[in-house]
Each structure stands twice: as C-alpha cells, then as structure tokens.
C-alpha cells in the first residue's frame, strides 16, 4: 500500500512540475508578446487648446484635426478620420469579439489561473495594438469599481494607438438572474429584473422603458456602451432554446416592448453621449427554428415557415426601427424557401440588403452573430449554406450581403485579404466604416471615453434595486388557484423543494418533511433534452423535450399528492405539465425572479398581476403538431396566451 501511495505521489508531483513548467513557458511568451505590443504604441494623446477650444490630440500631430473637433459636423468628423485610416485599421474596426478583463482593474496581459476564462483570449494589447481592433464583448467581469478601472486602462491603451480611436465595450444582457454564457451574463452588482418574457408578462411599456433607462445608467457607469439586445424574435416554436430572451409569441406585444426597450437603453430616439446603443436581434426573426433546434449548431440550421408566416416575424423589428435602434444582428439560420439562395441570414443579400436596407431603409450597423466565419473554442463555425467557402470567401459574402461587422471573430487580416484580392473594394468597406465610426462619434467616445473613478457608485443603488424588485413582482403570473388556496397564511408550515428555503423562512415555518407540513411549495424549471453535439456551447442551451419523463414524474407526483401543493414553474421555455398541474392546488409562472419575490406573492404581500406571454402546451403531440412560424396554434393548450388570475383580500380589494 505504501509503495502504491509513493508511486501515486511521484506521478502527481511529476504532473505538477509539468504543469508549472508549461505555465512558466507560456508566461514568458505572454510577457514577451505584451512587451512587443506596448513597444509599438506612441505617447498618450495630449490635451491642447486652440482659440479657447480644448481638444484631445488623438493622432498626436500637434494640430486640431476635424475628427478631433467636437464642434465639427458629425459627417465631416467621420470623413476626416476615414481618410486617415489605413486598410489594416479599417479591417480592425470591422471585428468585435470577446475580451478578458482582469479582477484587479489592470489590463489583462497575462492570463491568470485565478480567472480561467482569460486563458481562452489573447492579451488586451494584442487585440488593440496588433489586430487594431476596438470593439469588444465582455463575459465575466470583476466588481464594478474594478471594471471602471480596467475600462479606463483599456481606453488609455487605445489612446496611444496611431489615431487614438477609442474602444466600444459591448455586453449581452446583465440584469437578469439566469446565467447563460451564450446569451446572458448575470452580474449581481446590478439591479435584478425579470427576464424579457417577464417584462412581456407585465405588458406595460412604461415599465420596460424604465428598465432600459436604469440598465442604461448602470452600464454607462461601468463603460459598457453597446448592448447585444433586445431580442425581437418571436417564441412561436416552444422548444427553441432562446425563448426566455424574447417578449413571447405575439408580434404586436413584442413590437411595443422592443420599441420601449430601445428607447430606454438609447435614452430616446437619438443616439448620444448618454446612450447605450442597441444591437437589436436577430433579423429577420430567429424564432421559427425547425423542430425548435437552435441554429448555433448544424442540426438546427434551418428555419421553417410551414404557415407561410415570414412577414409576421418582421413586425417586432418595426418597433426597433421606430425607436432608431443603432444596430441590427441577423441570426444564424437559413430562412428555408424565403429567398432564391438557401444561405444563412448573415450571408443572404436578399435579407440584409433588399429587405433590411432597402425596404426598411435601415442605415445603421449590421453585425453578424458570433462565429459564422471560423471554428471557435465553444462551437464550430455556424456558416450554414456556405460551408464550402474559405474563411476569406465567407467574410466577402457577408460584406457583400450588406453586413458591416463580423461578430465573435478576431481575424481582420481576412478583410485585408478580400480587399487586396479584389473580392470587395475598399470603397465598399468604407461605407461600413462610416456607419461604425458614426456610432462611436455619437456616443461621445472620441471626446471623452473615460469614466470618473467613483462612477461605479451609480450601479445597483437602492432605488434601482427597488424598481427591479417591483417589476419582478408584477411579472409573476397566477395560472391556477383551486379553492383560493393562495395566499397562504403566515402561520402555515411549508415544505420547500426546488426553491430557496432561506427565502421561504422569512414568511413561514419551513419544515424538513412533507409529513410535517401544511403545504408543499415546489419549484420546477422547464425540462430539457441531452446535447446532440460535442460543442461546449451547447451545454449552456436548453433544447429538446419540454415534458417531464416518467421517472421524473414518478418522484414528483407522489410528492404533490402528499399535501396541498403550490407549484412554481420557472419558465425558460413553456413546459408540458398536465399531470403536475392537475395534482397541484395552485400554479404560478415565474420568469427568473428572485425567490424572495416569489414567496411575497405566495404569502399575499403582493398579488400576482402578470399575463402569460405564450401558451403552455398540453401535450408532446400538441407541440409536435404546431407550425414553427405560427403564434398560439397549440391544440387545446393547458393555459392559453394571455391567461392570468389574481386574488383579493377578504374585503374584495386587490392586494397591492
């Protein structure tokens, strides 16, 4: 035994030494790369004055260039900077991808074992200096004060490049409670709000605009100037993994919510220094996925229109256009049968140029979804319909289709290649550069991209959290309340499963077994199927079945039958729960609200007010019988679109 332990010890020690030597090798390599990058930089831009006007001399030439002059007309500033840019600088500005942040606010030059996600990305200086990029999407981030520090350090780095073009920081939504690295990032320092489905359940555009306005202020305070949202897609196919990011399945409800969302984030219908620009997605509607499979992955490449209802999915985007959304992102899928060429949206000229540009007169930035050109760490390239093209040919096709930026890629050399080989003219890419620069100028980044050191104090204020909590309360929807079992009395003894027992304990006595309880409170999330590919990203998406298996129900139904049960359905996708619903005395729909809020509703501190923003199907057969592009066409739904109940006090007045 001792000999075996000794051998194991030797093996572990050897592996540790190898790991340390490997890290040491890369550490030295990263250090040398960083030094080489920083050596290419010039001095910081000096602040100069001319005739009483102060400006930042971004190109360090000692003169006031038009693009540096905040008094000059927007288009003149754009044209002046464009004329000074090299092809390589133009190519860099056309890409946006993820960038790692440090936990201490310094530049992320050396990947850290304490921040494993940094190992997947290059040094900050490599992106800005070597690749000449200045658009980045953040994933995991440090505390707000450290994020402010990192942001300012990154802007200082960008300021020292040849033309001093500032960085635009982007992010997926950060104000929900659900963590999904592929679609949304939870940041607990920010105020917490219900999912977009929850905002749709409230149905009040004033609340949605208020959410956008508060989220705008918190993002601004941390340097995030572009949100990869809202999703104007429709949840007409209940199995689709992105359902909880939509405003439901009704086009007109979604249109109103989308417009309010954009107006809140952009601080009105004109982009300005106090705006967070919106990249509304996914044109022309990513919801009608064949069999509900997601187009990130090859088995979900097709979008289906068996109801001939393509135009219905355009309606929510009209709300975004009315609000002057700054940017648009097309989805991954192929709109089968809708255009003469069966290629994905980003490569489809009839979708991007003919429909988006010409019919809707959209002249903002169009950015492809992430990873449509080359294979990524998280997934293979979603290059549907153009799999036979080289990376450079895919870039050329996306630009020719009408896209301006390539998302999730860091390959500016491909744009240089397609211009030099004549596939795309430099004049053509200049059109895109103008759109991209225009947003940067409108956001005020050229005049002052820096944040005050105390900027983070605006994040997660008591008032903002109070507003978010109030919205969560309004989102929760009462679906069933047999014999008016709700609200529960404060002296009730409850057994809790699937929800936070500590949150419940603030309202009632929580017991350890159903036998001791007066009531059971059961929290359930929508079921999901197993991944179908080896893509890492697929593990973050819910796909496949919506029903509970026989084995799962064999555990749940006997539990529900023991005592009167209040079932809380957290709806990412619409679950199939006829048996569970029948056995439960009350059923609530939750849209990723905090558990304390759920118990506030259960115990009558507030009454539920939400309305179901999509159908809950009654069977697997009903789901399979639906048409992917049609709203509310489920046969005999368990609960229809718009369903809601509430309860009253003994005096018959609405509980507030």
C-alpha positions in Angstrom: 0.0 0.0 0.0 2.8 2.4 0.9 4.6 1.6 -2.3 1.4 2.4 -4.3 0.9 5.7 -2.5 4.5 6.5 -3.1 4.1 5.9 -6.9 0.9 8.0 -6.9 2.8 10.7 -5.2 5.6 10.6 -7.8 3.0 10.8 -10.6 1.2 13.7 -9.0 4.5 15.5 -8.4 5.6 14.9 -12.0 2.3 16.3 -13.3 2.5 19.3 -11.1 6.1 20.0 -12.3 5.0 19.6 -16.0 2.0 22.0 -15.4 4.3 24.6 -13.7 6.9 24.3 -16.5 4.2 24.7 -19.1 2.7 27.7 -17.4 6.1 29.1 -17.0 6.9 28.7 -20.7 3.6 30.4 -21.7 4.1 33.1 -19.0 7.4 34.1 -20.6 5.8 34.0 -24.0 2.9 36.2 -22.9 5.3 38.6 -21.2 7.3 39.0 -24.4 4.2 39.4 -26.5 2.9 42.1 -24.2 6.2 44.0 -24.2 6.4 43.8 -28.0 2.8 45.2 -28.3 3.4 48.0 -25.9 6.6 49.0 -27.7 4.6 49.8 -30.8 2.5 52.4 -29.0 3.0 56.1 -29.0 2.5 58.6 -26.3 -0.9 59.4 -24.7 -2.9 62.0 -26.6 -2.1 65.4 -25.1 -4.9 67.8 -24.3 -4.3 71.0 -26.4 -6.1 74.3 -26.8 -6.7 76.5 -29.9 -8.6 79.7 -29.8 -10.0 78.8 -26.5 -11.2 75.4 -27.6 -9.8 72.4 -25.8 -9.4 69.1 -27.6 -7.6 65.7 -27.4 -4.9 65.5 -30.0 -5.6 61.8 -30.8 -3.2 61.5 -33.7 -0.5 63.4 -31.8 0.3 65.7 -34.6 0.0 69.0 -32.7 -2.9 70.2 -34.8 -6.6 70.2 -34.5 -7.9 67.7 -37.0 -11.6 67.8 -37.9 -12.2 64.4 -36.3 -10.8 65.7 -33.0 -13.1 68.8 -33.1 -16.3 68.2 -31.1 -17.7 71.3 -32.8 -17.4 69.9 -36.3 -20.4 68.3 -38.0 -20.7 64.6 -37.5 -20.2 63.5 -41.1 -17.2 65.8 -41.5 -15.6 64.2 -38.5 -16.3 60.7 -39.9 -14.9 61.6 -43.3 -11.7 63.2 -41.9 -10.9 60.1 -39.8 -11.8 57.7 -42.6 -9.3 59.5 -44.9 -6.5 59.0 -42.4 -7.1 55.3 -41.7 -5.0 52.5 -43.3 -6.7 49.4 -44.7 -5.4 47.5 -41.7 -7.1 50.0 -39.3 -10.3 49.8 -41.3 -10.2 46.0 -41.1 -9.7 46.0 -37.3 -12.7 48.2 -36.7 -14.9 45.8 -38.5 -14.5 43.0 -36.0 -15.9 42.5 -32.5 -15.1 39.6 -30.2 -14.8 38.7 -26.6 -12.1 40.2 -24.4 -11.0 39.1 -21.0 -10.9 41.5 -18.0 -8.7 41.3 -15.0 -10.0 41.0 -11.5 -7.9 43.9 -10.2 -8.7 46.5 -12.9 -5.3 46.3 -14.6 -5.0 45.3 -18.3 -5.3 41.6 -18.9 -1.9 41.0 -20.4 -1.0 37.7 -18.7 -3.8 35.1 -18.5 -4.4 34.1 -14.9 -5.2 30.7 -13.4 -7.5 32.6 -10.9 -9.5 33.7 -13.9 -9.6 30.7 -16.2 -11.7 32.4 -18.9 -8.7 34.6 -19.6 -6.7 31.6 -20.9 -9.1 31.5 -23.9 -8.3 35.0 -25.1 -5.3 37.0 -26.2 -3.7 39.8 -24.3 -5.7 43.1 -24.3 -2.8 44.7 -26.1 -2.7 42.1 -28.8 -6.3 42.9 -29.7 -5.9 46.6 -29.7 -2.3 47.1 -30.9 -1.5 44.1 -33.1 -5.0 43.4 -34.5 -6.1 47.1 -34.4 -9.5 46.2 -33.0 -11.6 48.5 -30.9 -14.9 46.7 -30.3 -15.1 44.1 -27.6 -17.7 42.0 -25.8 -17.3 41.2 -22.1 -18.1 37.9 -20.4 -17.3 37.5 -16.7 -16.2 40.8 -15.2 -14.8 42.0 -11.8 -16.7 44.2 -9.3 -18.0 47.5 -10.8 -15.2 49.6 -9.4 -12.5 47.3 -10.8 -14.4 47.2 -14.1 -14.3 51.0 -14.2 -10.5 50.9 -13.6 -10.0 48.3 -16.3 -12.1 50.2 -18.7 -10.1 53.4 -18.3 -6.8 51.5 -18.6 -8.1 50.0 -21.9 -9.1 53.4 -23.2 -5.6 54.7 -22.3 -4.1 51.9 -24.3 -6.3 52.7 -27.3 -5.5 56.4 -27.0 -1.8 55.6 -27.6 -2.5 53.9 -31.0 -1.7 55.9 -34.1 -5.1 57.6 -34.4 -6.3 57.1 -30.9 -9.6 55.5 -31.9 -11.5 54.7 -28.6 -12.8 51.3 -27.7 -16.5 50.4 -27.7 -17.4 47.9 -25.0 -20.4 45.6 -25.5 -22.2 43.1 -23.5 -25.0 40.6 -23.6 -27.8 41.4 -21.1 -26.6 41.6 -17.4 -29.7 42.4 -15.4 -31.3 39.0 -15.1 -30.9 36.2 -12.6 -30.2 33.5 -15.1 -26.6 32.7 -16.0 -26.1 31.7 -19.7 -22.6 32.3 -21.1 -24.0 32.1 -24.6 -26.9 34.6 -24.2 -26.8 36.5 -20.9 -24.4 37.3 -18.1 -25.7 37.7 -14.5 -24.0 40.5 -12.6 -25.3 40.6 -9.1 -23.9 44.1 -8.6 -26.5 45.4 -11.0 -30.2 45.7 -10.2 -32.1 42.5 -10.9 -35.1 42.3 -13.3 -37.3 39.6 -14.7 -36.5 38.0 -18.0 -37.8 39.7 -21.2 -40.6 37.1 -21.0 -41.4 38.6 -17.6 -41.4 42.1 -19.0 -43.9 40.8 -21.6 -46.0 39.3 -18.8 -46.2 42.7 -17.2 -47.2 44.1 -20.6 -46.5 47.7 -19.6 -44.2 49.6 -22.0 -43.6 52.2 -19.3 -42.0 49.5 -17.1 -39.9 48.2 -20.0 -38.7 51.6 -20.9 -37.9 52.3 -17.2 -35.9 49.1 -17.1 -34.0 50.1 -20.2 -33.3 53.5 -18.7 -32.0 52.1 -15.4 -30.0 49.4 -17.2 -28.5 52.2 -19.4 -27.4 54.1 -16.4 -25.7 51.1 -14.8 -24.0 50.1 -18.0 -22.8 53.6 -18.7 -21.3 53.7 -15.2 -19.1 50.7 -16.0 -18.1 51.7 -19.5 -20.5 49.4 -21.5 -21.8 51.4 -24.4 -23.4 48.7 -26.6 -25.9 46.1 -25.6 -26.4 43.0 -27.7 -30.1 43.2 -27.2 -33.1 43.3 -27.3 -34.3 40.1 -28.9 -37.2 41.0 -31.2 -37.6 37.3 -32.1 -40.9 35.6 -31.6 -41.4 32.5 -29.4 -43.7 30.7 -31.9 -41.7 27.4 -31.6 -41.9 26.4 -27.9 -38.9 24.2 -28.0 -36.5 26.9 -29.1 -33.6 27.4 -26.6 -33.8 31.2 -26.8 -37.4 31.6 -25.8 -36.8 33.3 -22.5 -34.9 36.1 -24.2 -37.9 37.1 -26.2 -41.1 39.0 -25.4 -43.2 36.0 -26.2 -45.1 34.9 -29.2 -47.4 37.8 -30.0 -45.8 40.1 -32.7 -47.7 43.2 -31.6 -46.9 42.8 -27.9 -43.2 42.2 -28.9 -43.2 45.2 -31.2 -44.3 47.5 -28.4 -41.9 46.0 -25.9 -39.0 46.2 -28.3 -39.6 49.8 -29.1 -39.8 50.7 -25.3 -36.7 48.7 -24.6 -34.6 50.5 -27.3 -35.9 53.9 -26.2 -34.9 53.2 -22.6 -31.4 52.0 -23.5 -30.6 54.6 -26.1 -32.1 57.4 -23.9 -34.6 58.4 -26.5 -34.8 58.0 -30.3 -31.4 59.7 -31.0 -28.1 58.1 -30.1 -26.0 60.4 -27.9 -23.3 60.6 -25.1 -25.7 59.2 -22.5 -26.9 56.3 -24.7 -26.2 52.6 -24.6 -26.5 51.6 -28.3 -28.8 48.7 -29.0 -27.9 45.8 -31.4 -31.4 44.5 -31.9 -31.5 40.8 -32.9 -32.0 38.5 -34.7 -33.2 39.9 -38.0 -35.4 38.8 -39.7 -36.7 36.7 -36.7 -34.9 33.7 -35.2 -37.9 32.1 -33.6 -39.3 29.7 -36.2 -36.5 27.1 -35.9 -37.3 23.8 -37.5 -38.3 21.4 -34.7 -37.2 24.0 -32.2 -33.5 23.2 -32.7 -31.1 26.1 -32.4 -29.1 27.5 -35.3 -25.9 27.8 -33.4 -25.5 24.1 -34.3 -25.6 22.3 -37.6 -28.6 20.2 -36.7 -30.6 23.4 -36.2 -29.5 25.3 -39.4 -33.0 25.5 -40.9 -35.7 28.0 -40.1 -39.1 26.7 -41.2 -42.2 28.6 -42.4 -45.0 25.9 -42.8 -47.6 28.5 -42.0 -46.2 30.9 -44.7 -45.9 33.5 -41.9 -42.5 35.0 -42.6 -43.8 38.6 -42.5 -45.3 38.2 -39.1 -41.8 37.8 -37.6 -40.8 41.2 -39.1 -43.4 43.1 -37.0 -41.4 43.4 -33.8 -38.4 44.8 -35.7 -40.6 47.6 -36.9 -40.7 48.7 -33.2 -36.9 48.8 -33.1 -36.8 50.8 -36.3 -39.3 53.3 -34.9 -37.0 53.8 -31.9 -34.0 54.2 -34.2 -32.1 51.2 -33.0 -28.4 51.8 -33.7 -27.5 48.3 -34.9 -29.0 45.0 -36.0 -27.8 41.4 -35.7 -29.0 38.7 -38.1 -29.4 35.2 -36.8 -27.6 32.0 -37.8 -30.4 30.1 -39.6 -31.3 29.6 -43.2 -34.8 31.0 -44.0 -35.8 28.0 -45.9 -37.9 28.8 -49.0 -37.9 32.5 -48.5 -35.1 33.6 -50.8 -33.6 32.5 -54.0 -30.4 31.3 -52.3 -30.5 28.9 -49.3 -27.9 30.6 -47.2 -28.0 31.9 -43.6 -29.2 35.4 -42.8 -25.7 36.9 -42.5 -24.7 35.8 -46.0 -28.1 36.4 -47.6 -28.2 39.6 -49.7 -32.0 39.4 -50.2 -32.4 39.6 -46.4 -29.8 42.1 -45.5 -29.7 44.5 -48.5 -33.1 44.0 -50.2 -35.2 43.6 -47.0 -33.4 45.4 -44.2 -31.5 48.1 -46.1 -33.9 48.8 -49.0 -37.4 48.0 -47.7 -36.9 49.2 -44.1 -34.3 51.9 -45.0 -32.0 50.8 -42.2 -28.7 52.5 -42.5 -27.2 51.6 -39.1 -24.5 49.0 -38.4 -25.3 45.3 -39.2 -23.1 42.9 -37.3 -23.2 39.1 -37.9 -23.9 36.8 -35.0 -20.8 35.3 -33.2 -18.7 32.8 -35.0 -20.1 32.5 -38.5 -16.7 32.5 -40.2 -14.3 30.2 -38.4 -14.4 27.4 -35.8 -14.4 28.6 -32.2 -13.4 27.1 -28.9 -17.1 27.0 -28.0 -18.5 25.7 -31.3 -17.8 25.1 -34.9 -18.4 27.9 -37.4 -22.2 28.5 -38.0 -21.6 29.0 -41.7 -24.8 27.5 -42.9 -25.2 27.3 -46.7 -21.6 28.5 -47.2 -19.7 25.6 -45.6 -17.8 25.1 -48.9 -16.3 28.6 -48.8 -13.0 29.6 -47.3 -12.9 31.9 -44.3 -12.0 34.8 -46.6 -14.8 34.0 -49.0 -17.2 33.8 -46.1 -16.2 37.3 -45.0 -16.5 38.6 -48.5 -20.0 37.1 -48.9 -21.2 38.6 -45.5 -19.9 42.0 -46.5 -21.4 41.7 -50.0 -24.7 40.7 -48.4 -24.7 44.1 -46.5 -23.2 43.3 -43.2 -20.7 45.8 -41.7 -19.1 43.9 -38.8 -18.1 40.4 -38.1 -19.0 39.1 -34.6 -17.1 36.7 -32.4 -14.0 36.7 -34.7 -10.6 38.4 -34.4 -9.4 38.0 -38.0 -9.0 41.5 -39.5 -6.5 40.0 -41.9 -9.4 38.4 -43.8 -10.8 41.8 -44.7 -7.4 42.9 -45.8 -7.1 39.8 -48.0 -10.5 40.2 -49.7 -9.8 43.8 -50.5 -6.4 43.1 -51.9 -7.6 40.2 -54.0 -10.4 42.3 -55.4 -13.3 40.4 -53.9 -14.5 43.5 -52.1 -13.5 47.0 -53.0 -12.0 49.4 -50.3 -14.7 51.9 -51.4 -17.3 49.3 -50.4 -15.9 48.7 -46.9 -15.6 52.5 -46.5 -19.4 52.5 -46.4 -19.3 50.2 -43.4 -16.6 52.1 -41.7 -18.7 55.3 -41.9 -21.6 53.6 -40.2 -19.3 52.2 -37.4 -17.5 55.4 -36.8 -20.7 57.4 -36.8 -21.9 55.4 -33.7 -18.6 55.9 -31.9 -18.8 59.7 -32.5 -22.5 59.9 -31.5 -21.7 58.0 -28.3 -19.2 60.7 -27.4 -16.3 58.3 -27.2 -13.9 60.4 -29.2 -14.4 63.4 -27.0 -14.2 61.7 -23.6 -14.2 57.9 -23.3 -13.1 57.9 -19.6 -15.2 57.3 -16.5 -14.8 59.1 -13.2 -13.2 56.9 -10.5 -16.3 56.9 -8.4 -18.6 56.0 -11.4 -19.4 52.6 -10.0 -21.4 54.1 -7.2 -24.3 54.5 -9.7 -24.5 50.7 -10.0 -27.1 48.7 -8.1 -28.4 51.6 -6.0 -31.2 51.0 -3.5 -33.6 52.8 -5.8 -32.7 50.8 -8.9 -33.0 47.5 -6.9 -36.3 48.6 -5.6 -37.6 49.2 -9.1 -36.2 45.9 -10.4 -37.9 44.0 -7.4 -41.2 45.8 -8.2 -41.1 44.6 -11.8 -40.4 41.1 -10.7 -43.5 41.1 -8.5 -45.6 42.3 -11.4 -44.3 39.7 -13.7 -45.3 36.6 -11.7 -48.4 35.1 -13.2 -51.0 33.1 -11.3 -52.2 30.2 -13.5 -54.3 28.2 -11.0 -55.7 28.8 -7.6 -58.0 26.0 -6.6 -60.4 26.9 -3.8 -58.5 30.1 -3.3 -55.7 28.3 -1.6 -53.5 31.3 -2.2 -52.4 33.5 -0.5 -51.1 31.3 2.3 -51.4 32.4 5.9 -48.3 33.4 7.9 -48.8 30.6 10.4 -48.6 27.9 7.7 -46.0 25.2 7.9 -44.4 24.6 4.5 -42.1 22.0 3.0 -40.0 23.6 0.2 -38.3 21.9 -2.7 -36.7 23.5 -5.7 -36.7 27.0 -4.2 -34.5 28.8 -1.6 -35.6 27.6 1.9 -33.9 30.6 3.4 -36.1 32.9 1.4 -39.1 31.0 2.4 -38.2 31.1 6.1 -38.8 34.9 6.1 -42.5 34.2 5.6 -43.4 30.9 7.3 -42.1 28.0 9.3 -40.1 25.7 6.9 -40.2 22.1 7.9 -38.0 19.2 7.0 -40.5 16.8 5.6 -43.9 16.8 3.8 -45.4 14.9 6.7 -44.8 17.9 9.0 -46.1 20.4 6.5 -49.5 22.0 5.9 -48.5 22.8 2.3 -45.7 21.9 -0.1 -44.1 24.7 -2.3 -42.5 23.0 -5.3 -40.2 24.9 -7.7 -39.7 23.4 -11.2 -37.8 24.6 -14.2 -38.6 23.6 -17.8 -37.1 20.2 -18.6 -34.6 19.8 -21.4 -33.1 17.1 -23.6 -29.5 16.0 -23.9 -26.9 17.8 -26.1 -26.7 16.4 -29.7 -23.1 17.6 -30.4 -19.7 18.0 -28.8 -19.9 21.8 -28.9 -19.1 23.2 -25.5 -21.6 26.0 -26.0 -24.5 23.5 -26.4 -24.2 22.8 -22.7 -25.4 26.3 -22.0 -28.6 26.0 -24.1 -31.8 24.2 -23.3 -33.0 22.1 -26.1 -35.3 19.2 -26.9 -38.1 17.9 -24.7 -40.4 20.1 -22.7 -42.1 17.3 -20.8 -41.1 15.5 -17.6 -40.1 11.9 -18.1 -42.0 9.0 -16.4 -39.1 8.7 -14.0 -39.2 12.3 -13.1 -43.0 12.3 -12.6 -42.7 9.1 -10.5 -40.8 11.3 -8.0 -42.9 14.5 -8.4 -46.5 13.2 -8.4 -46.3 11.2 -5.1 -44.8 14.3 -3.5 -47.5 16.6 -4.8 -50.2 14.2 -3.6 -48.9 14.2 0.0 -50.1 17.7 0.9 -51.8 20.6 -0.9 -49.1 21.8 -3.3 -48.2 25.2 -4.8 -46.1 24.6 -7.9 -43.9 27.4 -9.2 -42.9 27.0 -12.9 -39.8 28.9 -13.8 -40.4 29.4 -17.5 -37.4 29.4 -19.8 -39.4 27.5 -22.4 -43.0 26.6 -22.0 -43.1 23.3 -20.0 -45.6 20.4 -20.6 -47.1 19.8 -17.2 -50.7 18.5 -17.4 -50.4 15.8 -14.7 -48.4 18.1 -12.4 -50.9 20.9 -13.0 -53.9 18.6 -12.3 -52.4 17.5 -8.9 -51.3 20.9 -7.8 -53.7 23.2 -5.9 -52.1 26.3 -7.2 -49.7 27.1 -10.0 -47.6 30.2 -10.6 -45.5 31.1 -13.6 -42.1 32.7 -12.7 -39.8 34.4 -15.1 -36.5 34.1 -13.3 -37.5 36.3 -10.4 -35.7 36.3 -7.0 -37.1 33.6 -4.7 -38.0 36.1 -2.0 -40.3 37.8 -4.5 -42.0 34.5 -5.3 -42.7 34.0 -1.6 -44.0 37.5 -1.3 -46.7 36.6 -3.8 -47.4 33.2 -2.2 -48.0 34.8 1.2 -50.1 37.6 -0.1 -47.7 40.6 0.5 -48.4 41.4 -3.2 -51.0 40.0 -5.6 -49.9 38.4 -8.9 -50.6 40.6 -11.9 -48.8 39.0 -14.9 -50.4 37.7 -18.0 -49.0 34.6 -19.8 -46.9 35.9 -22.8 -47.1 32.5 -24.5 -49.1 29.3 -24.4 -48.3 26.4 -22.2 -48.9 23.3 -24.3 -51.0 20.4 -23.1 -49.0 17.5 -24.6 -46.0 16.5 -26.6 -48.3 15.8 -29.6 -49.6 19.3 -29.4 -46.1 20.7 -29.5 -45.1 18.5 -32.4 -48.3 19.5 -34.3 -47.6 23.2 -34.1 -46.2 25.2 -37.1 -42.9 26.7 -36.2 -43.8 30.2 -37.6 -47.3 30.5 -36.2 -48.3 32.0 -32.8 -50.8 30.5 -30.4 -51.6 27.4 -32.6 -51.1 24.7 -29.9 -54.1 22.4 -29.8 -56.0 22.7 -26.6 -53.3 24.5 -24.6 -53.1 23.8 -20.9 -53.0 27.6 -20.5 -53.6 30.0 -23.4 -51.7 33.1 -24.3 -52.8 36.0 -22.0 -54.1 33.7 -19.2 -54.0 35.2 -15.7 -55.7 35.1 -12.3 -55.3 37.1 -9.2 -56.6 37.0 -5.7 -58.3 39.5 -3.4 -58.3 40.3 0.3 -61.3 39.4 2.4 -62.7 42.8 1.7 -62.6 42.0 -2.0 -59.9 44.6 -2.8 -56.8 44.0 -4.8 -53.8 43.3 -2.7 -51.1 45.8 -3.6 
